[in-house]
């Protein structure tokens, strides 16, 4: 019998317990041993819970108990999750987590401790929720050199954008709808500003390329500036707007970015809608591989956590993998050195003058117009592909012209 402790009895923690109880026989058969929950740690009381006899507020009772061989950290955040996880690993206990912020920040350190102690630190649920992505990248695609990962990694923002595209709702209306349905938190900042997707692409980048990618170094934009006019322009261009997390190998360095992107409706990720996530992985041998499913939620996430528990029970006496390490070199490519095209909307009282300047500064641009009275005073265009630092300089020079009243929005454009 393998005894475990669950740290956190919130949405994911309660889901983990429920899945372990509900599917106990099949889980034990797949794991090759019986899995028994000995403790559930939470600062709250749950007097009506059938698991109340397992509840404790004492982390030391768990970490000092030699019977507990696996700790399941589903608390979220950095502290006390980091301290508890590190102590658990140093005491020789395997750890499973769904905590993307912790893995993105301290993954290399915690993996190194696990290797030294010949135990495991697994985090399948930290990126795709119920979508299996960590294990396939680390095992099934191990023969490939991964060259690029592009993904819709946040279900909340994808739901909001889908509502804007399909139902014509404003950002504010779509966000309120997401909150009413429980898809968005009361404070949705981590989702709508792109921080959640940033942490996830940091983990995937670290996994794919073997070195810790610092989430703080990833250029990150959210969707709060996306308007219905932007959606209309994209539709006119036979495109849609998605919040994409991008990571690619550039020589011996790594580039990563999170931002809204206008992509063709024919793109593999264009049809990923509502709260679903999609992850496109490009390998040198296999080509493109697509992972699709619900990226969050109580039971999809709990499913991934329990799968890691089963994996550990099967490998209870050894460290099954070392995924990435810290690098002494700066591996990150500055966003200014990467190429893309911009979709730009400029408010002006003198369209001919603006069009003339745009053509002179950017070169051959694709001008776009839509039949919307709200856009009557603006010029919209897609630039040719250039380095971002060059596009930024050109845009600033236009923005300072006396006949340019404002730059409404700037969105990156991907053709494939």
C-alpha positions as CSV (number, residue, x, y, z in Angstrom):
1,X,0.0,0.0,0.0
2,X,1.2,3.5,-0.9
3,X,0.2,6.3,1.4
4,X,-0.2,9.9,0.1
5,X,-0.9,13.3,1.4
6,X,-2.9,16.0,-0.4
7,X,-1.9,19.6,0.2
8,X,-4.9,21.8,-0.6
9,X,-8.5,20.8,-0.5
10,X,-9.8,23.4,-3.0
11,X,-11.2,22.7,-6.5
12,X,-8.3,20.6,-7.7
13,X,-7.5,18.9,-4.4
14,X,-11.1,17.8,-3.8
15,X,-11.2,16.6,-7.4
16,X,-8.1,14.5,-6.8
17,X,-9.6,12.9,-3.7
18,X,-12.9,12.2,-5.5
19,X,-11.2,10.6,-8.5
20,X,-9.0,8.4,-6.2
21,X,-12.1,7.3,-4.3
22,X,-14.4,6.8,-7.3
23,X,-11.9,4.9,-9.4
24,X,-9.9,3.2,-6.7
25,X,-10.0,-0.3,-8.0
26,X,-9.0,0.5,-11.6
27,X,-6.3,3.0,-10.3
28,X,-4.8,0.4,-8.0
29,X,-4.8,-2.2,-10.9
30,X,-3.0,0.3,-13.2
31,X,-0.6,1.4,-10.5
32,X,0.2,-2.1,-9.3
33,X,-0.5,-1.2,-5.7
34,X,-3.3,0.3,-3.5
35,X,-3.2,4.1,-3.1
36,X,-4.4,5.3,0.3
37,X,-4.9,8.9,1.3
38,X,-3.6,9.4,4.8
39,X,-3.7,13.2,5.1
40,X,-5.4,16.3,3.6
41,X,-3.8,19.6,4.5
42,X,-5.8,22.8,4.5
43,X,-6.1,25.9,6.7
44,X,-9.9,25.7,6.4
45,X,-12.3,23.4,8.2
46,X,-14.7,21.2,6.3
47,X,-17.1,19.9,9.0
48,X,-19.5,18.4,6.4
49,X,-16.9,16.7,4.3
50,X,-16.8,12.9,4.3
51,X,-13.0,13.3,4.4
52,X,-12.9,15.5,7.5
53,X,-11.2,12.7,9.5
54,X,-8.1,13.1,7.3
55,X,-7.9,16.9,7.5
56,X,-4.9,18.5,9.2
57,X,-3.3,22.0,9.4
58,X,0.0,20.6,10.5
59,X,2.5,20.2,7.6
60,X,5.1,18.8,10.0
61,X,2.9,15.8,10.7
62,X,2.9,15.0,7.0
63,X,6.6,15.6,6.3
64,X,7.7,13.7,9.4
65,X,5.6,10.7,8.7
66,X,7.7,8.0,7.1
67,X,4.6,6.2,5.9
68,X,3.8,9.0,3.5
69,X,5.8,8.4,0.3
70,X,3.9,10.8,-2.1
71,X,2.9,14.4,-1.5
72,X,0.3,15.9,-3.9
73,X,0.7,19.7,-3.9
74,X,-2.4,21.4,-5.3
75,X,-2.3,24.6,-3.3
76,X,-1.3,27.0,-6.0
77,X,0.9,30.0,-5.7
78,X,4.6,30.2,-4.6
79,X,4.4,30.2,-0.9
80,X,3.9,28.1,1.1
81,X,3.8,25.6,-1.8
82,X,7.5,26.1,-2.6
83,X,8.7,25.6,1.0
84,X,6.5,22.6,1.5
85,X,7.5,21.0,-1.8
86,X,11.2,21.5,-1.2
87,X,11.0,20.1,2.3
88,X,9.0,17.1,1.0
89,X,11.6,16.4,-1.7
90,X,14.5,16.8,0.7
91,X,12.9,14.4,3.1
92,X,12.7,11.8,0.3
93,X,9.1,12.0,-0.6
94,X,7.9,12.0,-4.2
95,X,5.9,15.1,-5.2
96,X,3.1,15.6,-7.8
97,X,1.8,19.1,-8.5
98,X,-0.6,21.1,-10.7
99,X,1.1,24.4,-9.7
100,X,2.2,26.1,-12.9
101,X,3.6,29.1,-11.2
102,X,5.8,27.1,-8.9
103,X,7.1,24.8,-11.7
104,X,7.8,27.8,-14.0
105,X,9.8,29.6,-11.3
106,X,11.6,26.8,-9.4
107,X,11.3,23.7,-11.7
108,X,15.0,23.3,-12.3
109,X,15.9,23.5,-8.6
110,X,13.1,21.0,-7.5
111,X,13.9,18.6,-10.3
112,X,17.6,18.6,-9.3
113,X,16.6,17.8,-5.7
114,X,14.4,14.9,-7.0
115,X,17.3,13.6,-9.0
116,X,19.7,13.8,-6.1
117,X,17.2,11.9,-3.8
118,X,16.3,9.4,-6.5
119,X,12.7,10.4,-6.4
120,X,10.2,12.1,-8.7
121,X,8.8,15.6,-9.1
122,X,5.9,15.3,-11.7
123,X,3.6,18.1,-13.0
124,X,1.6,16.9,-15.9
125,X,-1.4,19.0,-14.8
126,X,0.6,22.2,-14.6
127,X,0.3,23.0,-18.4
128,X,-2.6,21.4,-20.2
129,X,-4.9,20.5,-17.3
130,X,-6.5,17.3,-18.5
131,X,-4.5,17.4,-21.8
132,X,-1.5,15.1,-21.7
133,X,1.4,17.1,-22.9
134,X,4.4,16.8,-20.5
135,X,4.6,13.0,-20.7
136,X,4.3,12.9,-24.6
137,X,7.0,15.6,-25.0
138,X,9.3,13.8,-22.5
139,X,8.7,10.3,-23.8
140,X,6.7,9.8,-27.0
141,X,8.5,12.6,-28.8
142,X,11.9,12.1,-27.2
143,X,13.5,11.1,-30.6
144,X,12.6,14.5,-32.0
145,X,14.4,17.8,-31.8
146,X,11.5,20.1,-30.9
147,X,11.7,23.2,-33.0
148,X,8.5,25.1,-32.1
149,X,5.5,25.0,-29.8
150,X,2.5,27.2,-30.4
151,X,-0.6,26.9,-28.2
152,X,-3.8,28.2,-26.9
153,X,-3.0,27.6,-23.3
154,X,-5.7,29.5,-21.4
155,X,-9.3,28.4,-21.5
156,X,-10.7,31.6,-20.0
157,X,-9.3,33.9,-22.6
158,X,-10.2,31.5,-25.4
159,X,-13.8,31.5,-24.2
160,X,-13.9,35.3,-24.1
161,X,-12.5,35.6,-27.6
162,X,-14.9,32.9,-28.9
163,X,-17.8,34.9,-27.4
164,X,-16.6,38.1,-29.1
165,X,-16.1,36.3,-32.4
166,X,-19.2,34.1,-32.4
167,X,-21.7,36.1,-30.4
168,X,-20.6,39.7,-31.0
169,X,-20.1,40.4,-27.3
170,X,-17.7,43.1,-26.1
171,X,-14.7,42.1,-24.0
172,X,-16.4,43.3,-20.9
173,X,-19.6,41.4,-21.7
174,X,-17.7,38.2,-22.5
175,X,-15.6,38.4,-19.4
176,X,-18.7,38.8,-17.2
177,X,-20.3,35.8,-18.9
178,X,-17.1,33.8,-18.3
179,X,-17.3,34.8,-14.6
180,X,-21.0,33.9,-14.4
181,X,-20.2,30.4,-15.8
182,X,-17.3,29.9,-13.5
183,X,-14.7,30.0,-16.3
184,X,-13.1,33.2,-15.0
185,X,-12.0,34.1,-11.4
186,X,-13.5,37.2,-9.7
187,X,-10.0,38.7,-10.3
188,X,-9.2,37.5,-13.8
189,X,-5.9,39.3,-14.2
190,X,-3.7,36.2,-14.4
191,X,-5.8,35.0,-17.3
192,X,-6.7,38.1,-19.3
193,X,-3.3,39.7,-19.0
194,X,-1.6,36.5,-20.3
195,X,0.3,35.6,-17.1
196,X,-1.2,32.1,-16.9
197,X,-0.3,31.3,-20.5
198,X,3.2,32.7,-19.9
199,X,3.9,30.3,-17.1
200,X,2.7,27.4,-19.1
201,X,4.8,28.2,-22.2
202,X,7.8,28.7,-19.8
203,X,7.3,25.1,-18.6
204,X,6.9,23.7,-22.1
205,X,9.9,25.7,-23.4
206,X,12.0,24.4,-20.5
207,X,10.8,20.8,-21.2
208,X,11.3,21.0,-25.0
209,X,14.7,22.6,-24.9
210,X,16.2,21.2,-21.7
211,X,17.0,24.5,-19.9
212,X,15.0,26.6,-17.4
213,X,13.2,29.3,-19.3
214,X,12.5,32.3,-17.0
215,X,8.8,33.3,-17.3
216,X,9.8,36.9,-16.3
217,X,11.9,37.1,-19.6
218,X,8.9,36.1,-21.8
219,X,7.2,39.1,-23.6
220,X,3.6,38.9,-22.4
221,X,0.5,40.7,-23.5
222,X,-3.1,39.9,-22.7
223,X,-6.5,40.4,-24.5
224,X,-7.9,43.4,-22.6
225,X,-7.2,45.8,-25.5
226,X,-9.0,43.6,-28.1
227,X,-12.2,45.3,-29.3
228,X,-15.1,44.2,-31.5
229,X,-13.7,46.4,-34.3
230,X,-10.5,44.3,-34.1
231,X,-12.6,41.1,-34.4
232,X,-14.4,42.6,-37.4
233,X,-11.2,43.5,-39.2
234,X,-9.8,40.0,-38.6
235,X,-13.0,38.4,-39.9
236,X,-12.8,40.6,-43.1
237,X,-9.3,39.2,-43.5
238,X,-10.6,35.6,-43.2
239,X,-8.9,35.4,-39.9
240,X,-9.6,35.1,-36.1
241,X,-7.8,36.5,-33.1
242,X,-6.4,34.1,-30.6
243,X,-4.2,34.5,-27.5
244,X,-1.2,32.4,-28.6
245,X,1.8,31.3,-26.6
246,X,4.8,30.7,-28.9
247,X,8.1,29.1,-28.2
248,X,10.8,28.3,-30.8
249,X,14.4,27.3,-31.1
250,X,16.5,30.0,-32.8
251,X,20.0,28.6,-33.4
252,X,21.3,27.8,-29.9
253,X,18.8,30.2,-28.2
254,X,15.1,30.2,-27.3
255,X,12.4,32.7,-28.2
256,X,9.1,32.8,-26.3
257,X,6.1,35.1,-26.5
258,X,2.5,35.4,-25.3
259,X,0.2,37.8,-27.2
260,X,-3.0,38.1,-29.2
261,X,-2.3,37.1,-32.8
262,X,-4.4,37.3,-35.9
263,X,-4.3,33.9,-37.6
264,X,-6.0,32.5,-40.8
265,X,-9.2,30.6,-40.3
266,X,-7.4,27.7,-42.0
267,X,-4.8,27.6,-39.1
268,X,-4.7,24.4,-37.0
269,X,-5.5,26.5,-33.9
270,X,-8.2,28.7,-35.4
271,X,-11.0,26.2,-34.7
272,X,-10.1,25.7,-31.0
273,X,-13.0,27.4,-29.3
274,X,-14.7,28.1,-26.0
275,X,-12.8,26.8,-22.9
276,X,-10.8,24.3,-25.0
277,X,-7.0,24.4,-25.4
278,X,-4.9,23.4,-28.3
279,X,-1.1,22.8,-28.4
280,X,0.8,22.4,-31.7
281,X,4.2,20.8,-31.4
282,X,6.6,20.8,-34.3
283,X,9.4,18.2,-34.3
284,X,12.1,17.6,-36.9
285,X,11.2,13.9,-37.4
286,X,7.4,13.8,-36.8
287,X,6.4,17.2,-38.2
288,X,3.3,18.7,-36.6
289,X,1.5,17.1,-33.7
290,X,-1.7,18.6,-32.2
291,X,-2.9,18.1,-28.6
292,X,-6.5,19.2,-27.9
293,X,-8.9,19.2,-25.0
294,X,-10.2,20.9,-21.9
295,X,-7.2,22.8,-20.4
296,X,-8.7,23.3,-17.0
297,X,-11.5,22.3,-14.6
298,X,-11.8,20.2,-11.5
299,X,-11.8,16.7,-13.0
300,X,-9.7,17.2,-16.1
301,X,-6.9,18.6,-13.9
302,X,-7.4,16.0,-11.2
303,X,-7.2,13.3,-13.9
304,X,-3.7,14.5,-14.9
305,X,-2.6,14.7,-11.2
306,X,-3.8,11.1,-10.5
307,X,-2.0,9.9,-13.7
308,X,1.2,11.3,-12.2
309,X,0.5,9.5,-8.9
310,X,0.1,6.2,-10.8
311,X,3.3,6.9,-12.7
312,X,5.2,7.4,-9.4
313,X,3.8,4.3,-7.8
314,X,5.0,2.3,-10.8
315,X,8.5,3.8,-10.3
316,X,8.4,4.2,-6.5
317,X,12.1,3.2,-6.0
318,X,13.7,5.4,-8.7
319,X,13.9,8.7,-10.4
320,X,12.4,8.1,-13.8
321,X,13.5,11.3,-15.5
322,X,15.4,14.6,-15.3
323,X,13.7,17.1,-17.5
324,X,15.6,20.3,-17.5
325,X,18.4,22.2,-15.7
326,X,19.6,25.7,-15.2
327,X,21.9,27.3,-17.7
328,X,24.8,29.6,-17.0
329,X,24.2,31.4,-20.3
330,X,21.5,33.8,-21.4
331,X,19.5,31.7,-23.7
332,X,16.6,34.0,-24.4
333,X,16.2,35.9,-27.7
334,X,15.0,39.5,-27.3
335,X,11.6,40.0,-29.0
336,X,13.0,43.0,-30.9
337,X,15.2,40.6,-32.9
338,X,12.3,38.4,-34.1
339,X,10.3,39.0,-37.3
340,X,6.6,39.4,-37.6
341,X,3.9,41.5,-39.2
342,X,1.7,44.0,-37.4
343,X,-1.9,44.8,-37.9
344,X,-2.3,48.5,-37.0
345,X,-5.3,50.8,-36.6
346,X,-4.6,54.5,-36.7
347,X,-7.2,57.3,-36.0
348,X,-6.7,60.3,-38.2
349,X,-8.4,63.4,-39.8
350,X,-6.3,63.1,-42.9
351,X,-6.4,59.6,-44.4
352,X,-4.5,60.4,-47.6
353,X,-1.6,61.9,-45.7
354,X,-1.5,58.9,-43.3
355,X,-1.6,56.4,-46.1
356,X,1.2,58.2,-47.9
357,X,3.4,58.2,-44.7
358,X,2.6,54.6,-43.9
359,X,3.6,53.5,-47.4
360,X,6.9,55.5,-47.2
361,X,7.8,54.2,-43.7
362,X,6.7,50.6,-43.9
363,X,6.9,49.9,-47.6
364,X,4.2,47.8,-49.3
365,X,1.4,47.4,-46.8
366,X,-2.0,45.6,-47.1
367,X,-4.7,48.3,-46.2
368,X,-7.9,46.9,-44.8
369,X,-11.3,48.6,-44.3
370,X,-14.7,47.4,-42.9
371,X,-18.2,48.8,-43.2
372,X,-18.5,50.0,-39.7
373,X,-19.3,53.7,-38.9
374,X,-17.0,53.5,-35.8
375,X,-14.0,53.0,-38.1
376,X,-14.7,55.8,-40.5
377,X,-11.9,58.0,-39.0
378,X,-9.2,55.4,-39.1
379,X,-6.7,53.7,-41.4
380,X,-6.0,50.0,-40.8
381,X,-3.2,48.0,-42.4
382,X,-0.9,45.0,-42.2
383,X,2.8,45.6,-42.4
384,X,5.3,43.5,-44.3
385,X,7.3,41.2,-42.0
386,X,10.2,42.9,-40.3
387,X,12.1,42.7,-37.0
388,X,9.9,43.9,-34.2
389,X,12.4,46.6,-33.2
390,X,12.2,48.0,-36.7
391,X,8.4,47.9,-36.7
392,X,8.4,49.6,-33.3
393,X,10.6,52.5,-34.5
394,X,8.5,52.9,-37.7
395,X,5.3,53.0,-35.7
396,X,6.7,55.5,-33.2
397,X,7.7,57.8,-36.1
398,X,4.1,57.7,-37.5
399,X,2.6,58.2,-34.1
400,X,4.4,61.5,-33.7
401,X,2.9,62.9,-36.9
402,X,0.6,65.9,-36.3
403,X,-2.3,64.3,-38.4
404,X,-2.2,61.1,-36.4
405,X,-4.6,61.3,-33.5
406,X,-4.1,57.9,-31.9
407,X,-3.0,54.4,-32.5
408,X,-6.0,52.3,-31.6
409,X,-4.4,48.9,-31.5
410,X,-1.4,46.8,-32.7
411,X,-1.8,43.1,-33.1
412,X,0.7,40.6,-34.5
413,X,-0.3,38.7,-37.6
414,X,0.8,35.1,-38.4
415,X,0.1,33.7,-41.9
416,X,0.5,30.1,-41.0
